[in-house]
Amino acid sequence: MPKHCPPRVPSQNTPLRRWLGLAIIRALRWRIEGTIPNLSQGILVAGPHTSLWDGVLGFAAIHALRLRVTVLVADKYFSRLSHPLLLAIGAQPVNRSQQSGVVEQAIDRFATNEKMALLLTPENTRLRCPQLRTGFHEIARRANVPIIPLALDYQRRTIVIGPPMAAGQTAEQSVQVFCEFMAKSGRAKHPDRLSLPLRAYNKAHQGSD
């Protein structure tokens, strides 16, 4: 596991958080496979998402790598008590009632931040969501930033960092590449809770082995 992010990557110099992230990864006997590409901007698209443990492992890995991520959270969840905690994990408030929408606000943040790694999960629920959200495609295409897939493999206890990819010409193409990577590199903690698109790709991938 690298001790530092590459120089262009948004990073955080927080030894205590790195130590905690490493401690969680090691205590759970997980490891990180692959490297964060040396890019100043990008969208980290993570999956499969079927358990609360996904978030624990994901943020442990992020802090272990000293990676500084941005997570967009509805502003209604920011209160006097929660605000410091949310900021500590990289959360930034967005107004979901604005006409521009979350996608537009994310694009604006890329335009005003030279270094930014936005973390998204296309599955909007941990229980068999019928389709994947395609906002990551629209943000990547219009902000002209790459997509870096992150897969959780509970079978091998491994977090897999995939190679950066450009947004496809259509949202369907971007979703297809994401699903193919997840089918190849990810194993859900609860396979019965997989989103329907990932379930279909997993079945096709297993059938081709």
N, C-alpha and C positions, 0 to 999 in steps of 0.2 A: 504494500500500500504506500503510495507516495506521501512524503511528509508535507509537501507544499503543492498548491495548485500551480499550473503553468503560469507564467508572468502576466498573460493577458486576461486570464480568467478572474471574474469577481471573487475575491477571497476575503476571509476574516482572520485577523490575528488574535485568536482567543484560545490560548493554551488549555484553559480549564474545560472549555466546550469540546476541544479536540480530544482531551483525555477522557471525558465522559463518553463521547461518541465511540472511541476505540474500546473503552471498557464494556459498553453494551454489546458491540459487535463481537468481541472476544468471549464475553460471558455467555452469549447465545450460540457461540461456535459458528458464526457466519464469517464470510469473507467478501471482498470486493474484487471483481474481475473486470479488467479494462481500465482505461484512463480517460479523464476528462480532457476533451480536445482543447487546444490552446486558442480559444476564441473569447472575445470580449463580450459578446452577446449571444444568446441562444435560449431555446425553450426546452426544458427538461420535461419529457412526457413519460410518466411512470405508470406501471401496471404489472401484473393484474392486481386489481384492488378488491379483495374479498374479506379483509379482516382489519381490525384496528391495529394489529401488529404491523401492518404494512407501513403505517405512518411512523411508528416507533423505529423500525429498522431504517426507513428512508431518512429520517432526520438524524439518526445516529451516524449513518454513512456520510451525510452531508457535513456534519460537524467533524467527523474523523478526517475528512478530506480538506477541511478548512474552506469549504465552498460557501460563498454567500449567495443565498437564493432569495427570490421574491415570491411570496405567495399572496394572491389577491383574495381578500376576505371582505365580505359585506360590512359596511361601516356600522351597521346596527349592533355588531358583536364587540365593537370597541367601547369599553366603558372605563371608568376611572380605575377599576381593579384589573381588568383584562388587558388594557392598553400596553403596559410595560411587557407583559408576558408575550403578547402577540408580536410586538416589535422585536423581541428577542429571538423569535423563531423565523423572522423575515417577513412577517405578515404586513401588508399595506392595505389600507381601507379603500374600497371602491363603492361607489353609489350605484346600486342596481336599478334605482328608479330613474336615473338620468336617461334621457332620450338617446344619447350616444351609445349606451350599453357598455358592458364590461370589455368586449373586444376592442372597441374604440379607445377606452381608457388604457388598456394594456399597450396598444400601439403608440399612444401618446407617451407612455412611460419609456418605451424603447427609444423614442425620438429625443427624449430629454435626459437620458442616462447613457453615458458612454459605455459603462459596464453594467450588465444586467443579465441574470440567469433566472428566468421565470419558470416556476415549477407548476405543472398541471397534471391532473389525472382525468383522462377522457371518460372514465366510468364515473358517473355522478352518484352512484350508490354502491354499497357492498353486496347487493343481492340482486343478481340477474337483471341488470338494466337492459332494456330492449335494444338500445342503440347507443353508440358512442357519440359524445359531444365533439363537434368538429371545429370548435373555436381555435384550437391550437393551429390548425391548418390556415385559417384566415389571418391570425396574428402573424404567423411565420411568413406567409406570402406577402402581406401588405407592409410589414415592418422589415422585410428582407433579412430575416435572421434564420439560422439553421435550427433543425429539430434534433435533439439528442435523446434517443429512447433509453429508458432505464427499466430493466426487468427484474422482478423478484422471483427467485427460484427456490421454493421451499424444499424441493427434493434434494438439491445440492447445497442448500443453505448459502446461496450466493446471490449477491446483487451484481447484475451484469450491466455495464455501461456500453451501449452500442455506438457505432460510428455515426457522426453527424450526417443528416440528410436534408436535402432541400424539400420544401413543400411541393407536393405534386401539382399538376395543372388543375386538378379538381380535388375537392375534399374527399371524395371516394378513393382516389389514388393514395392520398396521405394516410387515410384510415387503413387501407390495405397493407401498406408497408409497415405501419405500426403493428397491426394484427399478426403479420407474418413474423416479425421480430419477436413478439410476445409468445407466439406458438413455438418458436424455435428455442428461445432462451428463458422463458418464464414458466414457473409452475406455481399455481395458486395454492394458498393455504387451505382454502375450501373450494375445490373444483366445482362443486354443485352450485356455488353462488356466482360463477363466472357470468359476465355479460354475454348475451346471446351471440354477438359477432365473434368474440374471442372463443366461445364454445365451438362455433362452427369451424373456425380456423384451426383450433386444437384438434378437432376430430379429423379434419382433412390432413393435417400434418402427421398425426399418429398413423393414419391410414397409408401414408406414403413412405413410412419408415420400413 
